[in-house]
Amino acid sequence: SSSKKSKDKKSKDKTSKDKKKPAETEQGSSKEGAFPAVKGDKAPDAKVDVWVCVHATYDKVALILETCSRWPGNAVVAVWSGADHIGPMPPELAKLPKRIHVHWTVPEDPESAPLYPVNMMRQMALDTVPPDSFALLLDVDFVPSEDLFDSIQLYSEFILHYQMSMVFVVAAFETIENNTHAPRNKEELAECYAKTCRNSMASYPPAQAATDNDRWAKSAFPYSAHWSQHYEPYIFALRKCLPDYDQNFQFYGDDKVQFMFNIAAWQAAFTVIPGGFITHVWHERNGWHGEERVGKQSWVAEKFKEFRQKVIDSKPPTGCFGVERWNVSKDWVP
């Protein structure tokens, strides 16, 4: 794992575990730009304590701040400086409110560091979430609607009742080329959908189709999504019930599929929550999506085969998943 090649120093987070953490620095600079304001040192009191977990490369500051400005709750952001941006944390990240925990991560050996150790960064963010809180697992280019936090609270009774047996799916959309604005609410989504938005992963339906966004748009209460091997929804779930990411997946290719496969193998019920949503914002692809992947497909396939067998032989944490099934009832309508 690449995480063994780095050292860890806490930047803003005082609660992180010590497991496999690379170096983090505290101050810094970045190019000035028009960034959204991020307010609120403390997360609002809520029945369901959900932490947004975001991982990113250093050049995605604007997207990080957009997500943090729309999400009033706790959040953790793991940022990879990469070999070409060794140095202090950008000031826009250093000044974020206390409810947002930032890991600015610098490779110990820039010459041998991967372009982006994706699952190491995901794990770093996940490790910051308290065990009895929920982790909402996002990629940095998926921005939440402004009402997602409140939408989750509307279904707090349902979520808390089934928290040990379910993972909760958030509907995902995407903007089309050159549209860099993520809709703030359903009204903006409807307007965008008619012009420059569509269902997420429209070019590869198995990745998101089971969420059934058409049903989501009409639903007033949660419903089941049927998992298949290539389904990789964006979820929130109780931290103590979630597996760790397999850090052998260091670049693009089955890096998130393996995590969802692990959850499905543990017999979790995938359940879609109505209301808020996330939107993938169009951007130019990073190098780790392409050049580092070339020639690695067979390697990824072999790693997934090994991982699959390891998961089949494993068990979920005590009390989690595979225990309770449910029937949708209008009793759960908020």
C-alpha positions in Angstrom: 0.0 0.0 0.0 1.2 3.5 -0.8 0.2 4.7 2.6 3.3 3.0 4.1 5.5 5.4 2.1 4.2 8.5 3.9 4.1 10.1 7.3 1.2 11.6 9.1 0.9 14.8 11.0 -2.6 16.1 12.0 -3.6 19.4 10.4 -7.0 20.3 11.7 -8.4 17.0 12.8 -7.8 15.9 16.4 -9.9 12.7 16.3 -8.2 10.7 13.5 -6.8 7.3 14.0 -3.1 6.6 13.5 -3.5 3.8 11.0 -1.7 4.2 7.7 -1.7 8.1 7.6 0.7 10.1 5.4 2.2 13.5 6.1 0.0 16.5 6.5 1.0 20.1 6.8 -0.7 23.1 8.3 -0.4 26.4 6.4 -0.1 27.4 2.8 -1.1 29.3 -0.3 -3.0 28.9 -3.5 -4.1 31.0 -6.4 -6.8 33.5 -5.4 -10.2 33.0 -6.8 -13.9 33.5 -6.3 -14.7 30.8 -3.8 -18.1 30.3 -2.0 -18.2 31.3 1.7 -18.2 28.5 4.1 -19.9 29.4 7.4 -20.7 27.8 10.8 -18.0 26.6 13.2 -20.4 24.0 14.7 -22.7 21.5 13.0 -26.4 22.0 13.8 -27.9 19.6 16.3 -29.4 16.7 14.4 -30.9 13.3 15.2 -28.8 11.7 12.4 -25.2 12.9 12.7 -23.9 12.5 9.1 -20.3 13.4 8.2 -19.5 14.2 4.5 -16.3 12.4 3.5 -14.5 13.9 0.5 -11.2 13.1 -1.1 -9.5 15.3 -3.6 -6.3 16.4 -5.4 -4.9 19.8 -4.5 -6.4 21.5 -7.6 -10.0 20.9 -6.5 -10.2 23.6 -3.8 -13.2 25.3 -5.5 -15.2 22.0 -5.5 -14.3 21.3 -1.9 -15.5 24.8 -0.8 -18.7 24.4 -2.9 -19.6 21.2 -1.0 -18.7 22.6 2.4 -20.8 25.7 1.7 -23.8 23.6 1.0 -23.4 21.1 3.8 -24.0 22.6 7.3 -23.0 19.4 9.1 -19.6 17.9 10.0 -17.2 17.0 7.1 -13.8 15.6 6.6 -11.6 16.4 3.5 -8.5 14.4 2.6 -6.4 16.3 0.0 -3.5 14.9 -1.9 -0.8 17.4 -2.8 0.8 15.2 -5.4 4.4 15.3 -6.5 4.0 18.5 -8.4 2.5 20.6 -5.5 4.7 19.8 -2.5 4.2 22.5 0.1 1.8 24.0 2.6 -1.9 23.7 2.7 -3.8 26.4 0.6 -5.1 29.2 2.9 -8.7 28.6 1.7 -8.6 25.1 3.3 -6.6 26.2 6.4 -9.4 28.8 7.2 -12.3 26.4 7.0 -14.6 26.2 10.1 -13.9 23.8 12.9 -16.6 21.4 11.9 -14.6 20.6 8.7 -11.6 18.4 9.4 -8.9 18.8 6.7 -6.0 16.4 6.0 -3.4 18.0 3.7 -1.4 15.0 2.6 2.1 15.2 1.0 3.9 12.2 -0.4 7.1 11.3 1.5 8.8 10.3 -1.8 7.5 12.4 -4.6 9.5 10.5 -7.3 7.9 7.1 -6.5 4.4 8.4 -5.3 1.4 7.4 -7.4 -0.5 10.1 -9.2 -3.4 9.6 -6.8 -3.7 6.8 -4.1 -7.5 7.0 -4.3 -8.5 4.4 -1.7 -5.8 5.5 0.8 -7.4 9.0 0.7 -10.9 7.6 1.0 -9.8 5.6 4.0 -8.2 8.6 5.6 -11.5 10.5 5.4 -13.5 7.5 6.7 -11.2 7.0 9.6 -12.0 10.4 11.0 -15.8 9.7 11.4 -16.8 8.6 14.9 -18.0 5.0 15.0 -21.6 5.9 16.0 -22.0 8.6 13.4 -22.9 8.2 9.7 -20.4 8.6 6.8 -21.6 10.1 3.5 -19.0 9.0 1.0 -18.5 11.4 -1.9 -15.9 12.0 -4.6 -15.0 15.7 -4.7 -16.7 16.3 -8.0 -20.1 15.2 -6.6 -21.7 18.3 -5.0 -24.7 18.0 -2.6 -27.9 19.9 -3.1 -28.5 22.5 -0.4 -31.4 20.5 1.1 -29.6 17.2 1.4 -28.8 17.6 5.1 -32.4 18.5 5.9 -33.8 15.8 3.7 -31.9 13.2 5.6 -33.2 14.5 8.9 -36.8 14.2 7.6 -36.2 10.4 7.5 -34.4 10.2 10.8 -36.8 7.8 12.5 -36.5 5.4 9.5 -32.8 5.7 9.3 -32.1 5.2 13.0 -34.5 2.2 13.1 -32.6 0.4 10.3 -29.1 1.8 10.8 -27.6 -1.6 11.6 -29.0 -3.4 8.5 -29.0 -0.8 5.7 -26.8 1.6 3.7 -28.7 4.6 2.4 -28.4 5.7 -1.2 -28.4 9.3 -2.4 -29.7 9.9 -5.9 -26.9 11.1 -8.3 -27.0 13.2 -11.4 -24.4 14.8 -13.6 -23.9 17.9 -15.7 -23.1 17.7 -19.4 -19.9 19.1 -20.9 -18.9 22.6 -19.9 -21.8 23.0 -17.4 -20.0 23.4 -14.1 -22.9 24.5 -11.9 -24.5 21.8 -9.7 -28.2 22.4 -9.1 -29.0 23.6 -5.6 -32.5 22.1 -5.3 -35.1 20.1 -7.2 -36.4 23.1 -9.1 -32.9 23.9 -10.5 -32.4 20.2 -11.2 -35.6 20.0 -13.2 -34.5 23.1 -15.2 -31.0 21.7 -15.7 -32.3 18.2 -16.5 -34.1 19.6 -19.5 -30.9 21.2 -20.9 -27.5 20.3 -19.5 -28.0 17.6 -16.8 -28.7 13.8 -16.9 -28.6 10.8 -14.7 -25.2 10.1 -13.3 -23.1 7.6 -15.2 -25.5 7.7 -18.2 -22.7 6.4 -20.3 -22.5 3.3 -18.1 -26.0 2.6 -16.7 -25.1 -0.4 -14.4 -23.1 1.9 -12.1 -26.2 3.9 -11.0 -29.3 2.5 -12.7 -30.5 0.5 -9.6 -31.1 3.8 -7.8 -33.9 4.5 -10.3 -33.9 8.3 -10.4 -37.3 8.4 -12.0 -38.8 6.7 -9.0 -36.8 8.9 -6.7 -38.3 12.0 -8.2 -41.8 10.8 -7.3 -41.2 9.0 -4.0 -42.2 10.3 -0.6 -40.7 7.4 1.3 -37.6 5.1 1.0 -37.4 2.2 -1.3 -35.0 -0.7 -2.0 -32.3 -0.7 -4.7 -31.3 -4.1 -5.9 -27.5 -4.5 -6.0 -25.5 -6.0 -8.9 -21.8 -6.3 -9.2 -21.2 -3.0 -11.1 -23.6 -0.9 -8.9 -21.6 1.8 -7.2 -24.0 4.2 -5.6 -23.2 7.1 -3.3 -24.2 6.1 0.2 -24.2 7.1 3.8 -24.1 4.5 6.5 -23.2 3.9 10.2 -19.4 4.2 10.3 -18.9 1.2 12.6 -20.7 -1.1 10.2 -18.6 -0.1 7.1 -15.6 -2.0 5.8 -12.2 -0.4 5.1 -11.3 0.4 1.6 -8.8 -2.0 0.0 -5.8 0.2 -0.6 -4.3 -2.2 -3.2 -6.6 -0.3 -5.6 -4.4 2.7 -6.0 -5.8 4.2 -9.2 -8.9 4.4 -11.4 -10.6 1.0 -11.9 -12.8 -1.0 -9.5 -11.5 1.3 -6.7 -15.1 2.0 -5.5 -16.7 -1.2 -6.9 -14.7 -3.3 -4.4 -16.1 -1.3 -1.5 -19.7 -1.7 -2.6 -19.1 -5.4 -3.3 -17.8 -5.8 0.3 -21.0 -4.2 1.6 -23.2 -6.3 -0.6 -21.4 -9.5 0.4 -22.2 -8.6 4.0 -25.9 -8.6 3.0 -26.6 -4.9 3.6 -29.8 -3.6 2.2 -29.3 -0.7 -0.2 -32.1 1.8 0.4 -32.8 5.0 -1.5 -33.7 8.1 0.5 -35.9 10.6 -1.2 -35.4 14.4 -1.2 -31.9 15.7 -1.5 -29.4 14.6 -4.2 -25.8 15.0 -5.5 -24.6 16.2 -8.8 -21.4 15.3 -10.6 -19.9 18.5 -11.9 -18.3 18.4 -15.3 -14.5 18.9 -15.4 -11.4 17.9 -17.4 -10.3 14.5 -16.4 -7.3 14.1 -14.1 -4.2 12.1 -15.2 -4.9 9.4 -12.7 -8.1 8.6 -14.6 -6.2 7.8 -17.8 -2.4 7.5 -18.2 -1.8 5.6 -15.0 -4.6 3.2 -15.9 -3.1 2.3 -19.3 -1.8 -1.3 -19.2 -3.2 -1.9 -15.7 -6.6 -3.5 -16.6 -5.4 -7.1 -16.2 -3.7 -6.1 -12.9 -7.0 -4.6 -11.6 -8.9 -7.7 -12.7 -6.5 -10.0 -10.8 -6.6 -7.8 -7.7 -10.4 -7.9 -7.7 -10.4 -11.6 -8.0 -8.2 -11.9 -4.9 -10.3 -9.3 -3.1 -13.5 -11.1 -3.9 -12.4 -14.3 -2.3 -11.1 -12.5 0.8 -14.5 -10.7 1.2 -16.5 -13.9 0.7 -14.6 -15.4 3.6 -15.1 -12.4 5.9 -17.9 -11.4 8.2 -19.4 -8.0 9.0 -18.9 -6.3 12.3 -21.1 -7.8 15.1 -24.7 -6.8 14.8 -24.3 -5.2 11.3 -26.2 -6.1 8.1 -27.8 -9.4 7.1 -30.1 -9.3 10.1 -33.3 -7.4 9.4 -35.3 -6.9 6.3 -38.2 -4.5 5.9 -41.4 -3.7 4.0 -42.0 -0.1 2.9 -44.8 1.5 4.9 -46.4 4.9 4.7 -45.7 5.1 8.4 -42.3 6.3 7.4 -43.5 9.2 5.3 -42.2 12.4 7.1 
